């Protein structure tokens, strides 16, 4: 995925391919050691530069653990977190072995102790708000209720950003970290999403909520919040360039390539 030329230092965190090997289940988390090492590598890279702002791109939602943890500490535990996602990412080990579905819980100080140990100052629940969240499980509902996590639906955000702007004002948020999981966007309007994997039908990952935001709704929302406070973090996650992947597969089969 191409982006504008950086005006600051850049770092790339290597992610070795697991190949065809089955991922090990460690303490209830798939590939925990590898994921924890990647999170620590990201933290080290960030702390080396001690930035005021961070732009993160690539990977699943877990890649935002180190950036948001750093930014919350950098700004004294007062950073707001706008979680634009079709999924709450607050599942527990009882629900899933996938760390990316637990990452917001980790940032809030809950979950696997090793990952939570990477969060020096947990994000305050009142400083978190979901955008574009329409569906969640009964267990996720319990966590949302217990922590009183605010949320706005795709319908609410289809015309206005008022719910988000009110939260920013109510919590007096000066610095904001934005987590953008592209699966919050309607699959039919944005091709590079997991649900659009070539060769599969619409039943792929049946039962997993699809996003319903339009691309222009996301753009408008981010413009509105950037006028209300300072965006110090932006992570774009779950982006899968299917066209590039399919092209590479095709070219690999051709002579002289």
C-alpha positions, -999 to 999 in steps of 0.1 A, spaced: 0 0 0 15 33 -11 13 64 11 26 99 10 63 105 15 72 106 52 84 138 68 99 119 97 118 87 105 104 54 92 107 20 107 96 -14 93 89 -43 116 97 -76 99 71 -103 101 85 -137 91 61 -159 71 49 -189 91 48 -209 59 25 -239 60 33 -248 97 4 -248 121 5 -219 145 13 -230 181 -12 -222 208 7 -206 237 -11 -196 269 -43 -197 249 -30 -174 222 -20 -184 187 17 -177 179 20 -157 211 58 -156 212 61 -144 177 34 -117 181 49 -105 214 83 -102 198 68 -81 170 51 -59 195 83 -54 214 102 -47 183 76 -20 174 79 -5 209 117 -4 206 115 13 172 91 39 185 111 46 216 143 51 196 128 81 179 104 93 207 79 109 183 51 132 190 29 115 163 28 80 148 14 68 115 11 30 114 2 9 83 -1 -28 76 -9 -59 96 -39 -68 117 -53 -48 146 -26 -60 170 -1 -37 153 -17 -7 171 -7 -21 206 27 -4 207 18 29 191 -12 36 212 5 24 244 34 48 236 12 77 228 -9 73 259 22 74 280 37 103 260 6 124 267 2 115 304 -26 89 301 -50 115 285 -50 103 249 -84 96 234 -88 65 213 -112 65 184 -117 28 173 -131 27 138 -139 -10 134 -167 -35 127 -155 -55 157 -150 -44 193 -115 -62 197 -122 -68 234 -126 -105 233 -110 -126 261 -92 -159 260 -125 -176 267 -137 -162 233 -107 -165 210 -71 -174 207 -65 -145 182 -46 -117 199 -58 -91 173 -94 -96 186 -82 -88 221 -60 -58 215 -82 -30 227 -88 -50 259 -50 -52 263 -47 -14 259 -74 -10 286 -52 -32 309 -71 -64 306 -61 -98 291 -28 -117 287 -3 -104 313 26 -103 288 8 -82 263 -7 -60 290 28 -57 304 36 -37 272 11 -11 282 27 12 308 -4 33 313 -37 17 304 -61 37 283 -90 50 304 -123 35 293 -139 70 291 -113 80 266 -124 52 242 -151 55 216 -161 31 188 -171 44 154 -191 22 129 -197 -6 154 -230 -22 146 -228 -58 160 -212 -76 189 -215 -108 209 -232 -112 243 -198 -116 259 -185 -84 242 -217 -67 255 -207 -76 290 -173 -59 286 -188 -29 269 -213 -25 297 -188 -31 325 -164 -5 311 -191 18 298 -175 20 264 -192 45 241 -201 35 206 -217 50 175 -232 30 147 -226 33 109 -261 47 106 -254 75 131 -222 84 112 -238 82 78 -247 119 79 -229 135 108 -200 131 132 -219 147 161 -217 117 184 -179 115 181 -175 153 184 -197 153 216 -175 126 231 -143 146 223 -159 177 240 -173 158 270 -139 142 277 -119 173 269 -97 153 245 -68 173 232 -48 144 216 -64 116 197 -52 82 184 -73 69 156 -74 31 149 -89 25 114 -96 -12 106 -106 -10 70 -131 -38 75 -153 -11 91 -160 -1 55 -187 -18 34 -169 -46 15 -187 -37 -17 -172 -2 -16 -136 -10 -7 -119 -40 -24 -88 -46 -2 -107 -62 27 -105 -98 39 -141 -104 30 -133 -97 -6 -107 -125 -9 -107 -137 -46 -121 -171 -53 -145 -170 -23 -182 -163 -21 -201 -140 2 -203 -168 29 -166 -164 37 -163 -160 75 -200 -164 79 -213 -149 111 -184 -124 114 -199 -88 112 -192 -68 80 -186 -31 81 -212 -8 69 -195 26 66 -191 42 33 -155 54 24 -167 90 23 -182 87 58 -147 77 72 -130 106 54 -156 131 66 -153 118 102 -115 121 103 -117 156 89 -142 166 115 -123 151 144 -90 166 132 -107 200 134 -118 193 170 -85 180 184 -50 170 175 -47 136 158 -14 122 171 -18 86 160 -33 70 129 -32 33 122 -46 17 91 -50 -20 96 -63 -52 80 -56 -37 45 -51 -66 21 -41 -57 -15 -58 -86 -33 -49 -72 -67 -12 -71 -60 -13 -106 -44 -31 -121 -74 -8 -103 -98 22 -117 -81 8 -152 -82 2 -149 -119 36 -135 -127 54 -162 -107 41 -188 -132 53 -170 -163 87 -177 -180 115 -152 -175 98 -137 -145 
